[in-house]
Amino acid sequence: MFSSEQRHLDAEEQLKKVKAICDQTPAGEKKDEVMQFYIAAEDAHKMRMNNKCIAQLAKAREVLK
């Protein structure tokens, strides 16, 4: 079981990974959609809403498939 701080750090690592992938994605509708999820995840992370952050990142990854 993750502690709150571990979950927060895990979310931060996932944010970095998705951002790196996003930066390599060509401009267009797909990137725009991914960025919406990424920004929502970033906002959730700032508010320490780690479960919401991770859920938004999962949605971003799904779009990138």
N, C-alpha and C positions, 0 to 999 in steps of 0.2 A: 504494500500500500504506500502510495506516495504522500509525503507531507505536503502542506500547502506551498511551502517554498520550493520543494522539488518539482511540483506540478507547474509552478510559475516559471521555473528555469527550463523545464521541458517545453512549455509553450513558447518561450523565448527562442529556443533552438529551432523549433518548428517554423517560427516566423522567419528566421534567417534563411532556412532552406527554401521555403516557398518564395521569399523575396528574390533569392538568387535565380530560381527557375523563372520567375515572373520577369526579371530583368532581361532574360534571354529570349523571351517570347516575342515574336514579331507584333508590331502594332496592328490593332484591329479589334473586332468585336470580342474575340476570345480574351484578349489581354484586358480589355475594358471590364469584362465580367469578372475575371480573376482579380483585378485590382479592387473591385467593389468588395469582394469577400476578404481580401487582404486588409483593406482599410478597416473593415468591421472587426476583423481579428485583432488588429493593432489597437483599436479603441478599447476592445474588451480586455486586452492584455494590460493596458494602462490602468484600467479600473480593477485589475486583479480578478477578473471574471474568467479564470483559466479554462473552465469547461466550454464556455461560449467561444473563447478564442480558438481552442482546438477544433471545435465544430465548424467554425467559419473557415479554418485552414483546410479541413477535410473537404469542404465544398469547393474551395479553390483548386485543390488537387484533382477533384473529380472533373472539373471543367478542363483542366490541362491534359487529361487522358486522351 
